[in-house]
Amino acid sequence: MPDIKTDVIVLGAGMVGVSAALHLQQRGRDVVLIDRGVAAGETSYGNAGLIQRDGVVPYAFPHDPWKIGQYALNMLPEANLHWSALPKMAPWLFRYWRASTPEGIARMSAALKPLIERCIAEHDALMGEADIAATMRRTGYLRLYRTQGAFDVAIAKKKIDRDQFGVNFDVVDGAKVAEMEPHLQTGLAGALFMTQAASVANPGMVGRAYADFSCVAVVSSCAAKPAHLRPRRTATAGRCALPMV
């Protein structure tokens, strides 16, 4: 691989990497974006496409021994533990557990709030520049609950999140859920309608469109002829034809 002179190297061309490269270019930096594949070709391709404005409060590691046991035995859908990886993961899991106190979660949420609350506005701006603004769906999403007990706990928690971090939601009873989503099973206790979230049907396309309009070329880690990225003159520069290799 020949030598390249640049201000910044960004490793990974997923949504985070491409967005970081975009903002660096907007600030006049010379950027090289490196990935083993193409822009938004892995995790940023195969996901739900949710722009989660309500995601200010991070998921905490459980402190309930019964809950920890359920996760350890892969009895819950939120995680899948590979026991062979546990020796390497254990130090990180311990730090995660130790940080997941009410005080720790409050500190993390306060730190995340200025970033998360701008996610819709940031994607609005980037989608407008990439000429894909019509792909954003401002429909929110539903969090469904089968039992009244779990529903009541979730409502109480979200009320705290709303008061402290501006997370808006509507409480939807079971009858209204059936009206909104008639294909769902009956008998649900209710749902929280997270009104601030948006989504896209094809997140991989969005990531590639961001890379394309900004002249961000993805340089494969094994490419023989990597591309060099020059800063855009303005935030509204037109498309260009740098290759993705």
Wavefront OBJ file of the C-alpha trace (Angstrom):
o trace
v 0.000 0.000 0.000
v 1.518 3.366 -0.992
v 2.058 6.135 1.547
v -0.849 8.516 2.108
v -0.678 11.922 3.725
v -3.808 12.861 5.621
v -4.976 14.715 8.705
v -7.186 11.952 10.084
v -7.660 8.216 9.591
v -11.083 6.849 10.526
v -11.187 3.079 11.081
v -14.510 1.498 10.224
v -17.017 2.667 7.622
v -20.212 1.956 9.488
v -22.669 4.701 10.359
v -20.438 6.050 13.148
v -17.292 6.039 11.017
v -18.920 7.616 7.972
v -20.616 10.276 10.107
v -17.342 11.084 11.861
v -15.575 11.401 8.489
v -18.338 13.678 7.219
v -18.057 16.083 10.129
v -14.275 16.090 9.954
v -14.493 17.013 6.260
v -16.965 19.768 7.069
v -14.307 21.180 9.369
v -11.747 21.215 6.567
v -9.855 18.068 7.485
v -8.242 15.690 5.019
v -9.686 12.234 5.844
v -9.034 8.626 4.920
v -11.781 6.152 5.850
v -10.605 2.544 6.118
v -12.741 -0.570 6.219
v -12.264 -4.193 5.231
v -15.406 -3.999 3.087
v -17.793 -1.314 1.834
v -19.557 1.533 3.620
v -22.337 0.373 5.944
v -21.792 -3.220 4.868
v -21.976 -5.012 8.207
v -23.695 -3.977 11.469
v -24.866 -0.703 9.911
v -26.493 -2.742 7.141
v -28.281 -5.460 9.087
v -30.125 -3.557 11.817
v -33.589 -2.194 12.538
v -32.877 1.239 11.032
v -34.175 2.989 14.147
v -33.072 6.554 14.906
v -33.787 6.337 18.605
v -34.190 9.837 20.019
v -35.517 8.271 23.214
v -32.344 6.207 23.710
v -30.798 8.573 26.246
v -30.785 6.134 29.155
v -28.392 3.207 28.512
v -29.259 -0.404 29.226
v -28.000 -1.310 32.690
v -26.368 -4.584 33.659
v -28.810 -6.355 35.997
v -28.001 -6.621 39.700
v -30.782 -9.120 40.394
v -29.151 -12.600 40.764
v -32.191 -14.298 39.220
v -31.995 -12.029 36.164
v -28.241 -12.572 35.838
v -28.842 -16.336 35.948
v -31.418 -16.094 33.164
v -28.970 -14.187 30.976
v -26.167 -16.619 31.813
v -28.311 -19.551 30.656
v -29.475 -17.705 27.510
v -33.086 -17.757 28.647
v -33.818 -14.167 27.560
v -33.858 -12.745 24.018
v -31.870 -9.565 24.740
v -28.478 -11.284 24.849
v -26.754 -14.505 23.849
v -23.764 -15.519 25.929
v -21.008 -17.647 24.398
v -19.353 -19.236 27.406
v -16.110 -19.757 25.510
v -15.753 -15.967 25.274
v -16.395 -15.383 28.976
v -12.718 -15.323 30.112
v -11.981 -12.413 27.772
v -15.285 -10.671 28.450
v -15.244 -11.021 32.231
v -13.218 -7.863 33.055
v -15.450 -5.749 30.804
v -18.618 -7.348 32.183
v -17.446 -6.586 35.730
v -16.871 -2.920 34.852
v -20.294 -2.828 33.159
v -21.932 -4.321 36.262
v -20.095 -1.918 38.580
v -21.131 1.108 36.478
v -24.789 0.051 36.353
v -25.842 1.628 39.633
v -28.658 4.207 39.661
v -26.054 6.920 40.176
v -23.868 5.601 37.369
v -26.775 5.353 34.932
v -27.839 8.905 35.805
v -24.320 10.214 35.089
v -24.134 8.366 31.764
v -27.588 9.547 30.739
v -26.733 13.167 31.499
v -23.567 12.828 29.403
v -25.415 11.160 26.511
v -28.360 13.560 26.408
v -26.646 16.378 24.400
v -25.598 13.810 21.780
v -28.763 11.711 21.543
v -31.222 14.597 21.502
v -29.668 15.842 18.238
v -29.827 12.534 16.366
v -32.960 13.368 14.331
v -31.690 16.843 13.413
v -28.280 15.467 12.411
v -29.783 12.775 10.175
v -32.206 15.337 8.740
v -29.268 17.497 7.654
v -27.232 14.607 6.239
v -30.196 13.076 4.421
v -31.004 16.436 2.867
v -27.446 16.776 1.563
v -27.445 13.186 0.318
v -30.812 13.717 -1.426
v -32.513 10.895 0.477
v -34.655 12.926 2.898
v -37.792 11.056 1.821
v -36.444 7.816 3.297
v -36.921 8.954 6.910
v -40.148 7.727 8.500
v -41.339 9.771 11.486
v -43.674 7.136 12.829
v -42.199 6.381 16.267
v -42.374 2.834 17.553
v -44.194 0.710 20.128
v -42.754 -1.051 23.176
v -45.171 -3.907 23.882
v -45.934 -5.501 27.254
v -47.705 -8.795 27.855
v -48.393 -8.383 31.583
v -49.895 -5.488 33.499
v -47.145 -5.676 36.099
v -44.347 -5.209 33.556
v -46.369 -2.474 31.864
v -46.811 -0.547 35.121
v -43.083 -0.783 35.919
v -42.187 0.486 32.432
v -44.590 3.438 32.693
v -43.120 4.479 36.042
v -39.567 4.267 34.698
v -40.352 6.219 31.538
v -42.033 8.965 33.554
v -38.712 9.456 35.355
v -36.861 9.467 32.026
v -39.310 12.058 30.691
v -38.883 14.339 33.682
v -35.090 14.094 33.792
v -34.076 13.664 30.141
v -36.966 14.806 27.940
v -37.940 11.326 26.707
v -41.517 11.689 25.435
v -44.008 8.843 25.116
v -47.706 8.022 25.087
v -49.329 5.260 27.143
v -51.409 2.985 24.900
v -53.829 0.415 26.297
v -54.349 -3.039 24.838
v -57.424 -2.066 22.802
v -55.588 0.850 21.197
v -52.605 -1.381 20.394
v -54.948 -3.755 18.546
v -56.333 -0.800 16.617
v -52.873 0.556 15.714
v -51.369 -2.847 14.856
v -54.185 -5.306 14.078
v -51.745 -8.038 13.013
v -50.336 -8.377 16.557
v -51.545 -11.031 18.982
v -54.441 -10.129 21.218
v -54.312 -9.948 24.995
v -51.427 -7.505 25.331
v -51.512 -5.368 28.465
v -50.510 -2.283 26.540
v -47.618 -0.398 25.005
v -45.476 2.677 25.268
v -45.584 4.648 22.040
v -42.172 6.302 21.697
v -43.179 9.326 19.673
v -39.803 10.981 19.049
v -38.111 8.160 17.155
v -37.745 7.911 13.390
v -36.619 5.040 11.181
v -35.432 4.049 7.722
v -36.265 0.889 5.801
v -32.745 0.395 4.416
v -30.013 1.549 6.821
v -27.255 0.157 4.604
v -28.408 2.360 1.734
v -28.409 5.404 4.017
v -24.819 4.767 5.095
v -23.681 4.305 1.508
v -25.518 7.456 0.426
v -23.750 9.461 3.135
v -20.393 8.127 1.979
v -21.244 8.843 -1.651
v -22.419 12.444 -1.424
v -19.465 13.517 0.693
v -16.836 11.985 -1.588
v -15.894 9.616 1.220
v -14.189 6.645 -0.378
v -13.902 3.473 1.634
v -10.330 2.220 1.505
v -10.153 -1.515 1.971
v -7.555 -2.570 4.511
v -6.061 -4.837 1.848
v -6.504 -2.524 -1.157
v -3.522 -2.036 -3.430
v -4.525 1.463 -4.554
v -6.259 3.330 -1.744
v -8.131 6.527 -2.451
v -7.281 9.846 -0.825
v -10.015 12.060 0.550
v -9.869 15.832 0.255
v -12.039 18.072 2.412
v -15.219 19.382 0.890
v -15.255 23.127 0.323
v -18.760 23.476 1.726
v -21.267 21.277 3.478
v -23.430 21.211 0.327
v -20.853 20.032 -2.179
v -22.188 17.871 -4.980
v -21.639 14.212 -5.550
v -18.371 12.864 -6.846
v -17.096 9.639 -8.286
v -14.432 8.424 -5.877
v -14.559 4.615 -5.904
v -15.447 2.343 -3.039
v -12.759 -0.337 -3.080
l 1 2 3 4 5 6 7 8 9 10 11 12 13 14 15 16 17 18 19 20 21 22 23 24 25 26 27 28 29 30 31 32 33 34 35 36 37 38 39 40 41 42 43 44 45 46 47 48 49 50 51 52 53 54 55 56 57 58 59 60 61 62 63 64 65 66 67 68 69 70 71 72 73 74 75 76 77 78 79 80 81 82 83 84 85 86 87 88 89 90 91 92 93 94 95 96 97 98 99 100 101 102 103 104 105 106 107 108 109 110 111 112 113 114 115 116 117 118 119 120 121 122 123 124 125 126 127 128 129 130 131 132 133 134 135 136 137 138 139 140 141 142 143 144 145 146 147 148 149 150 151 152 153 154 155 156 157 158 159 160 161 162 163 164 165 166 167 168 169 170 171 172 173 174 175 176 177 178 179 180 181 182 183 184 185 186 187 188 189 190 191 192 193 194 195 196 197 198 199 200 201 202 203 204 205 206 207 208 209 210 211 212 213 214 215 216 217 218 219 220 221 222 223 224 225 226 227 228 229 230 231 232 233 234 235 236 237 238 239 240 241 242 243 244 245
